[in-house]
Amino acid sequence: MQEGFFTPLYPVPRHDKFEQLLAEWIVACDQPFDEVEKPEFRALLAYTHHPSSTLRIPGRKAIKNRIMRMGESSRENIKQMFDELEGKVSISLDAWTSSNGYAFIAIIAHYVTNKGKLEELLIDFRELSGAHSGDNMAEVVWETLAQYGPKGKIMAFVMDNASNNDTMIEAIERFCRRENISFSAKDSCLQCMPHTIHLAALELLRCLGAISDDDFSKALSHKAPYQDSVTAPLDCAHDDNATLQDNGEELESDDSESSGFLKSPLEKVSHCSPNRRISHSDKLAFSSGILSRLHAGLQLIKCFMSCTYDYRGAVDSYVAKDRDLQAYELYPEDWDAVEMVMGWLKSFRSATTQMSTTKRPMLSTVSVIFRGLQQDIRNILASLLDNVSPELKEGLTVAHRKLSDYYTKFDQSPFYVWASLLDPRISYAGLKEDFTNDEILKQDLEAFKEWLMDYYNIHYAGRYLRQDKCSATTDSAGNVTTTSPQKINFTARYQKRCRFGTNELEEYFKLDQQDFEMTDPIHWWYRHRKIYPNLYCLARNILAIPGSAVAIERIFSGGRDTISLRRASLKPETIETLMLVKQRVHLARNAVEDLAGGDSDDE
């Protein structure tokens, strides 16, 4: 789909090709338009140019015009892709404010191509004018869907837990109802699971006194975007409390019992910060400062784990030398508590890392990791000794309860369970084994299985006629076509025949589970599309649903590069075009790398 995305249908003059490549470099490497007019850059090109012909280097206006035309070409190609796409599309989105003060909404489409490849594509990076209300966001999203044409192909939306997203999805449902499009806000609104884990970890830190109630409230109110918090800088200027400490001001303390057992040792380490009083040790300043910045996100938890306990000796030594700090001395039981919490935080961090770094963050994969985290926290609670402080137990219990509350909310949509049922690495047998010791979950599993069976029979069964492997072939989309009548197979009676009278979904559930690490679910279904032509269509649509907003985070990270200090004067419409074109350039590059690596769409 990306092959020759910017390649014209006819040969182009050499200068036009040069200008195109130059424009792609400007976009992909986030260079200012006027870079092409810098004398040093022009001298470099002139030096490498063959002297037999004249080199014409375009100016800033010409290169900008070229990029804007590439943006229009990108939009036309996106529309054509949706027109030809046979499967359904899931959408992930979020709002973001750029460094130069513009608010944008990024919209990414997730789908399986007609050749069986899972793809994600930025389809809009539009300025969000007015309030960030759900109704306003819904209008913008609906305009984008209307522009490209997939309004009737939407399978699900994946977003964070902000309340305005609930309002937005309800407005989308009204728009669909107005145009007689089948869409359920309750079934199709899915939560970003890493964000959910982030909130549960914040709840743990708040209960243990590592973050203040005010910081916790700010995180829940979504005033600071989750994507910003996980990439927040570690310098003390980023944190209000650390800044107060650096200025020699005391922080307000809370001596109430409800503040949590661990607040005492954490506050002790924070008050022991050498850079709060004198510049003694950069390492120790970082170690102590990190404790008051944990609310910045799970990214900082990694730093907390790797620094705080490692500098135990340095902290104890520094406190012993300063009489004013001896009231904040950490005793062995305090350090034991810190070490214990570090192990808990590692579980949260590992879960979000696996969800974010997986090559294909499909809903089924992310759901398995989420359930694994729940079980891990449950095992930790069961293994805690009687002499562990009740406050510590309560903090972890509250965090586990938060995860369970969100898991219950996940059950409002069938797609979480359906994605696992249709993942050949998990399927019905895997979920049944996971829920062996929980009768309620086992009953829910049976209900979701029956629901899936009904949904399949109503919407997918009977689309395509199943035939023997030996007497049928399929086109690139998986549609069954008969072979030539001149070809007679005299050994057909020995071939394994498909059972026409059975249900494809029932047959699939009888298969053995595939290896989780070695199997790509999308490729597995594409290879088996001849055997399960109808069920493949359903699996393709369900497995394309992402389980996280990782793709959105990557786009926002690229947006920070696009809108750098050297390009702070860019207008919203130019930023939108740059983001779309950069995405397409990167996809084209990935397609070339896949071909070079021998990646094939065929069996």
Secondary structure, 3 states (H helix, E strand, C coil): CCCCCCCCCCCCCHHHHHHHHHHHHHHHCCCCHHHHHCHHHHHHHHHHCCCCCCCCCCCHHHHHHHHHHHHHHHHHHHHHHHHHCCCCEEEEEEEEECCCCCEEEEEEEEEECCCCCEEEEEEEEEECCCCCCHHHHHHHHHHHHHHHCCHHHEEEEEECCCHHHHHHHHHHHHHHHHCCCCCCHHHHEEECHHHHHHHHHHHHHHHCCCCCHHHHHHHHCCCCCHHHHCCCCCCHHHCHHHHHHHCCCCCCCCCCHHHCCCHHHHHHHHHCCHHHHCCCCHHHHHHHHHHCCHHHCHHHHHHHHHHCHHHHHHHHHHHHHCHHHHHHCCCHHHHHHHHHHHHHHHHHHHHHHHHHHCCCCEHHHHHHHHHHHHHHHHHHHHHCCCCCCHHHHHHHHHHHHHHHHHHHHHCCCCHHHHHHHCCCCCHHHHHHHHCCCCHHHHHHHHHHHHHHHHHHHHHCCCCCCCCCHHHEEECCCCCEEECCCCCCCCCHHHCCCCCCCCCHHHHHHCCCCCCCCCCCHHHHHHHCCCCCHHHHHHHHHHHCCECCCHHHHHHHHHHHHHCCHHHCCCCHHHHHHHHHHHHHHHHHHHHHHHHHCCCCCCC
